[in-house]
Amino acid sequence: MSRFSVENYDRPVLDTPNGEERILLHSCCAPCAAEIMDALAASKIETTIFFYNPNIHPRDEYEIRKQENIRYAEKLGMEFIDADYDAKNWFDRTAGLEMAPERGERCTVCFDMRFERTAHYAHEHGYKLISSTLGISRWKNMDQINGCGVRAASRYPEMEYWTFNWRKQGGSQRMIEISKDEEFYQQEYCGCVYSLRDTNAWRESKGRPKIKRKVKFYGREGVDEANGE
C-alpha cells in the first residue's frame, strides 16, 4: 500500500491562501468531496459544504448524489447548504452548447454558473474563501475549473478562490479508498444529460452496455473502479 494511502498518510496542516480559518466548499458529490473534507477537518479549517449542481440529470440522480454528500457531512459534523435543484436555469444557460465536447465550452459555462452561485452565497454570509471539490477528479481539467473559480470570486473584492491541487500527495488515491470504505454511490457519468448521452454512445461503440444508474457502489462486489466521475 502506498505511503499516501489513508492508513499511512501523515496529513500536513494546510494554510489557506488568505489566512482565513473557514471556507465555503462547493461540492459536486461525496466521492470527490470526502478526501477534501477530511483534509480540511484535519487542518481545523471550519468547512461549510455548498451543494449547488443543477447540471445533474435526472432528478433522482441528483437526489442520490446529494444524500450521499449529506451523509458524510453529518459524519464529520460539517454544515451542509442545500441550494436545491435549479435545472431550468442550467438548461437555459447552456442552450446552444448541447453538442460541445466534455471539457469544452459547455463545461466552462456550467462551472461558471455553479461557482457564481457559490461566490454569491459566500459574499452574503461573510465567507472570504471558497473552493470546489471538482478539481480532484482526474476526468476534469483543473486549469478550467480554477479559472472559473477565480473568475467567480473576483466579483467580490474581499474573496479568494483557493486553487489548491487536491490531487497531489495521493489525494486521488485516498478519494477512492474513502469511497470504498464508505460504500459511496458510484456515478458513471459526470452528471448532465449530455454527459450521459455521450458516455452511453462511447459504451455502445465499444460493445458495452449502457449505464445502469443507482446500482453501483464503491467497495461492493462487481464495481468497476476505473469508472466514476
C-alpha positions as CSV (number, residue, x, y, z in Angstrom):
1,M,0.0,0.0,0.0
2,S,1.3,3.5,-0.9
3,R,2.6,5.7,1.8
4,F,0.0,8.2,0.6
5,S,-2.9,5.8,1.5
6,V,-5.4,6.8,4.1
7,E,-3.8,4.5,6.7
8,N,-0.2,5.7,6.1
9,Y,-0.6,9.3,5.2
10,D,0.5,11.8,7.8
11,R,-1.7,14.8,6.9
12,P,0.0,18.2,6.8
13,V,-1.6,21.2,8.3
14,L,-2.9,23.3,5.4
15,D,-2.6,27.0,5.3
16,T,-5.3,28.9,3.5
17,P,-4.1,31.4,0.9
18,N,-5.6,34.4,2.6
19,G,-5.3,33.3,6.2
20,E,-9.0,32.5,6.6
21,E,-10.0,29.9,9.1
22,R,-13.3,29.0,7.4
23,I,-14.2,28.1,3.9
24,L,-17.3,27.6,1.8
25,L,-16.6,24.5,-0.2
26,H,-18.7,23.8,-3.4
27,S,-19.2,20.1,-3.6
28,C,-20.2,18.1,-6.6
29,C,-20.6,14.6,-4.9
30,A,-19.4,12.6,-1.9
31,P,-16.7,10.6,-3.7
32,C,-14.9,13.8,-4.8
33,A,-15.6,15.7,-1.6
34,A,-14.7,13.2,1.1
35,E,-10.9,13.4,0.8
36,I,-11.0,17.2,0.7
37,M,-13.4,17.3,3.6
38,D,-11.0,15.1,5.6
39,A,-8.0,17.3,4.7
40,L,-9.8,20.5,5.8
41,A,-11.1,18.9,9.0
42,A,-7.5,17.7,9.9
43,S,-6.3,21.3,9.4
44,K,-9.1,22.6,11.7
45,I,-10.5,24.8,8.9
46,E,-14.2,25.4,9.6
47,T,-15.9,24.0,6.5
48,T,-19.4,24.5,5.1
49,I,-20.4,22.3,2.2
50,F,-22.4,24.1,-0.5
51,F,-24.3,21.8,-2.8
52,Y,-25.4,23.5,-6.0
53,N,-25.3,21.3,-9.0
54,P,-28.3,22.0,-11.4
55,N,-26.4,20.1,-14.1
56,I,-27.1,16.7,-12.6
57,H,-29.7,14.8,-14.6
58,P,-32.3,13.4,-14.0
59,R,-33.7,14.5,-10.6
60,D,-33.4,11.1,-8.9
61,E,-29.7,11.0,-9.8
62,Y,-29.3,14.5,-8.3
63,E,-31.0,13.3,-5.1
64,I,-28.9,10.2,-4.5
65,R,-25.7,12.2,-5.0
66,K,-26.8,14.9,-2.7
67,Q,-27.9,12.5,0.0
68,E,-24.5,10.7,-0.1
69,N,-22.8,14.0,0.4
70,I,-25.1,14.9,3.3
71,R,-24.4,11.6,5.0
72,Y,-20.6,12.3,5.0
73,A,-21.0,15.9,6.1
74,E,-23.1,14.7,9.0
75,K,-20.4,12.2,9.9
76,L,-17.8,15.0,10.1
77,G,-20.1,17.4,11.7
78,M,-19.9,19.9,8.8
79,E,-22.7,22.3,7.9
80,F,-24.4,21.4,4.6
81,I,-26.1,24.0,2.5
82,D,-28.6,22.6,0.0
83,A,-29.0,25.2,-2.8
84,D,-31.6,22.8,-4.3
85,Y,-32.3,21.9,-7.9
86,D,-32.2,24.6,-10.5
87,A,-32.2,22.6,-13.7
88,K,-34.3,25.0,-15.9
89,N,-31.7,27.8,-15.4
90,W,-28.9,25.4,-16.2
91,F,-30.6,24.3,-19.5
92,D,-31.3,27.9,-20.4
93,R,-27.7,28.9,-19.8
94,T,-26.2,26.0,-21.7
95,A,-28.6,26.3,-24.7
96,G,-26.8,26.0,-28.0
97,L,-23.9,24.0,-26.5
98,E,-25.6,20.7,-26.5
99,M,-23.0,19.1,-28.8
100,A,-20.0,20.7,-27.2
101,P,-17.4,18.1,-26.0
102,E,-16.6,17.2,-22.4
103,R,-14.1,19.8,-21.0
104,G,-15.3,22.2,-23.7
105,E,-17.3,25.4,-23.7
106,R,-20.4,23.9,-22.1
107,C,-18.4,22.8,-19.1
108,T,-17.0,26.3,-18.7
109,V,-20.5,27.7,-18.7
110,C,-21.6,25.0,-16.2
111,F,-18.7,25.7,-13.8
112,D,-19.2,29.5,-14.1
113,M,-22.9,29.1,-13.1
114,R,-22.2,26.9,-10.1
115,F,-19.3,29.0,-8.8
116,E,-21.1,32.3,-9.3
117,R,-23.8,31.0,-7.1
118,T,-21.3,29.7,-4.6
119,A,-19.4,33.1,-4.5
120,H,-22.7,35.0,-4.1
121,Y,-23.7,32.9,-1.2
122,A,-20.3,33.3,0.3
123,H,-20.5,37.1,0.0
124,E,-23.9,37.2,1.6
125,H,-22.8,35.1,4.5
126,G,-19.4,36.5,5.2
127,Y,-17.2,33.8,3.8
128,K,-13.9,35.2,2.2
129,L,-12.6,31.9,0.9
130,I,-14.2,29.4,-1.5
131,S,-13.1,26.4,-3.3
132,S,-14.6,23.3,-5.1
133,T,-14.2,19.5,-5.0
134,L,-14.5,19.3,-8.8
135,G,-10.7,19.6,-9.3
136,I,-9.8,16.3,-7.5
137,S,-11.3,14.2,-10.3
138,R,-8.8,13.1,-12.9
139,W,-11.6,13.4,-15.5
140,K,-11.7,17.2,-15.1
141,N,-9.4,20.0,-16.4
142,M,-8.0,21.6,-13.3
143,D,-7.0,24.8,-15.1
144,Q,-10.5,25.1,-16.5
145,I,-12.1,24.7,-13.1
146,N,-9.6,27.0,-11.3
147,G,-10.2,29.7,-14.0
148,C,-13.9,29.6,-13.4
149,G,-13.5,29.7,-9.6
150,V,-11.1,32.6,-9.7
151,R,-13.4,34.5,-12.1
152,A,-16.4,34.0,-9.8
153,A,-14.5,35.0,-6.6
154,S,-13.2,38.1,-8.4
155,R,-16.7,39.6,-8.4
156,Y,-16.1,40.3,-4.7
157,P,-13.0,42.3,-3.6
158,E,-12.7,40.5,-0.3
159,M,-13.0,37.0,-1.6
160,E,-10.5,34.4,-2.9
161,Y,-10.8,31.1,-4.7
162,W,-8.4,28.5,-3.3
163,T,-6.7,26.8,-6.3
164,F,-5.1,24.1,-4.2
165,N,-4.3,20.9,-6.1
166,W,-6.3,18.3,-4.1
167,R,-4.9,15.5,-6.3
168,K,-1.3,15.8,-5.1
169,Q,0.3,13.7,-2.4
170,G,-2.1,10.8,-3.2
171,G,-5.3,12.8,-3.0
172,S,-6.9,10.9,-5.8
173,Q,-5.9,7.6,-4.4
174,R,-7.4,8.4,-1.0
175,M,-10.5,9.6,-2.7
176,I,-11.1,6.1,-4.0
177,E,-10.1,4.5,-0.6
178,I,-12.5,6.6,1.3
179,S,-15.3,6.0,-1.2
180,K,-14.8,2.2,-0.8
181,D,-14.7,2.4,3.0
182,E,-18.0,4.5,3.0
183,E,-19.5,2.5,0.1
184,F,-20.5,5.7,-1.6
185,Y,-22.7,5.6,-4.6
186,Q,-20.6,5.4,-7.8
187,Q,-21.8,7.6,-10.6
188,E,-20.6,6.6,-14.0
189,Y,-21.0,9.9,-15.8
190,C,-20.2,13.4,-14.9
191,G,-23.8,14.4,-14.3
192,C,-25.5,16.3,-17.1
193,V,-27.8,14.8,-19.7
194,Y,-25.3,15.4,-22.4
195,S,-22.6,13.6,-20.5
196,L,-25.0,10.6,-20.0
197,R,-25.7,10.7,-23.7
198,D,-22.1,10.8,-24.8
199,T,-20.9,8.2,-22.2
200,N,-23.6,5.8,-23.4
201,A,-22.6,6.4,-27.0
202,W,-19.0,5.6,-26.2
203,R,-20.0,2.4,-24.4
204,E,-22.1,1.3,-27.3
205,S,-19.2,1.9,-29.7
206,K,-17.1,-0.4,-27.5
207,G,-19.8,-3.1,-27.3
208,R,-20.5,-2.3,-23.7
209,P,-24.0,-2.0,-22.1
210,K,-25.4,1.4,-21.3
211,I,-25.1,2.9,-17.9
212,K,-27.4,1.5,-15.2
213,R,-28.0,4.2,-12.7
214,K,-28.3,3.9,-9.0
215,V,-26.9,0.3,-8.8
216,K,-23.2,0.7,-8.3
217,F,-21.5,1.5,-5.0
218,Y,-17.8,1.6,-4.3
219,G,-16.4,-1.3,-2.2
220,R,-19.2,-3.6,-3.2
221,E,-18.8,-6.7,-5.4
222,G,-18.8,-6.0,-9.1
223,V,-17.8,-2.4,-9.0
224,D,-15.6,-1.2,-11.9
225,E,-13.1,1.0,-10.2
226,A,-11.9,2.5,-13.5
227,N,-15.2,4.4,-13.8
228,G,-16.5,7.2,-11.7
229,E,-16.8,11.0,-12.1
